[in-house]
């Protein structure tokens, strides 16, 4: 098992090469071993392109060796036709006699089908090697398939005494800048890795945010804003059409280029409706950068998975109180006096 784990760890390492490019597909790595020697490696580079198994097989110089090899793959080989042919079918066709899988595909209608197809073809299949690590590789993909909603990240910066900002009622009063240049780059990197980003009406009115990726190289996520009675002025950055934007409102209004108005019932659970719509749009992750009220609504409803909290070495004394996270602290980091914490939802 130690040997199996060594090669699976390499699969997981390879898989991370596709970070930021595979969504809504998962990151997957594959390694082909012949008599104790790696003869092929590959990972899923980009959504719509070849899967990890295909790239690994293509990297093998002598295909005759495949008939006496083991292929290790971090996620169960697919068994259905999508944008690419089934990887399980490729493994059968190439005559690879043994497959070691990190974790099964979480999608209930697919889970186990790839393994079953391989076994029915007479291939030895081992599952559950470094399963926890393999599942942790793709939290958004796993949550999206199992819970039928996007993986929700909450993000905010707060002062050392627990305030997110001074109290403001006028957009002419600037917010307190709590992030450093370095942590701002980190936030924009995180933005480039999620499918969508969300704020509430108050934040949109007071800050007029762009919610785009500017301090990092990468694509900007789909912007999401709550605007129940259409308070946002036409000149708002969120309505400029620069990035696909979803405006959830109670009012029936015609959409325009790159700005889609989605009418929902604000008398019902608003967040559930928003997440259900994002799920239907195949947006598998959501970063919430709203104010305290929006953040607390996600926390209170239990509709969150991970929280990123930055504490700056600044004392405000009063203002908008930051939320308390009812989760498990999973990581801390110090950056030039700024404390960066990662929290996870309790299992």
Phi, psi and omega in degrees: 000330179298319179296316180301317181294326179299314181286327177291324176299323177293322176302314181295320178297315179298318184304324183295348176296340180265008184304130179086354185237349187263340185304142005278004175286160178277162169280132182219140176237152180220143179226136178248127185239131178236113179050050175080007181235133177287122180247354180199144178217154177190162174213162179284113187276320186203143179305131180094346180260181185304144178282171184302316182297321180296315180293324179294314179298318181295337182276351181282126183287319182245098184296341179298333180289340182299330183286358176225036185233169173242134173254127177258135180217136187290334179231143180315128178302137183291153183238008184234161177274122174236235174284343177227159179293163181296133178288329178298321179295321178298316180298319178295315183295325181278352176076024177289121189277347186216137181229132176243125187246137176288299180218153178286156174297129185285343182296116186308324183281351182244328187309122178091345183290321179296316178298317180296318178300319180293314182294322179294339178270005177087013180270136176285130181233127175248132181239164173080023177273120187052043186300315182299317179293322180293322178290321181294342181295329185228065183299321181294316179299315182296312181296317181301319182284320186276315185264355178059041175204163177294155170286126188253120174258134172254137182222131171203161174246145182220162177281171180297335178259017168086028177245141181274335184188170169284165178280126182230142175238357185229132180295344180286344178270117183290152177284162177279126180276113183255343179271146175272173178300322181291314181288334175294320176297322179298317180298318181289330173296316179297321177301320183292345184260352180255160182278329183213158180222141190228143170224166177264180183298315184298314178298319180297323181284317184284322187256342184045056185286154175269329181057034179251169177268113182235331183258020179204156177274124180160173182278153176274141179285165173296133182269140181230131179219143173270128179212076189306312184247021178058057178276339184294129178291154183303330182278005180297145178302325183292344181252014185279353178076007182291331181223143177309129186227137176249124179248113179270123187217163176268352185263141176278118183214147183283136178286163177225174185309120177068006175231111182253124177268125183245115182277126178229170181266105181286356175276349178253187181291107186294312185297322178297321178293319179297311182295324178296319179293317179297322177299316179295337178269005179063032176264106193268359177212146183224129176254123182258115180245024184287187177282184184300322183296314180293316179300315181294329179294322176293318180296314182296325181278351182071018182263061178208161182234324185213142178233134176249116184240124177252125177251118183269152179281057182227139177248122180264331178084326180197169178139210180274115184291134178286151179293158171263136184268115178273057184224201182247126178287120184247352180191144176224150181207140177254128178229100177051048177089351179263130178266123179250121182242144173242129180240147176238150175298139178294138181293000000 
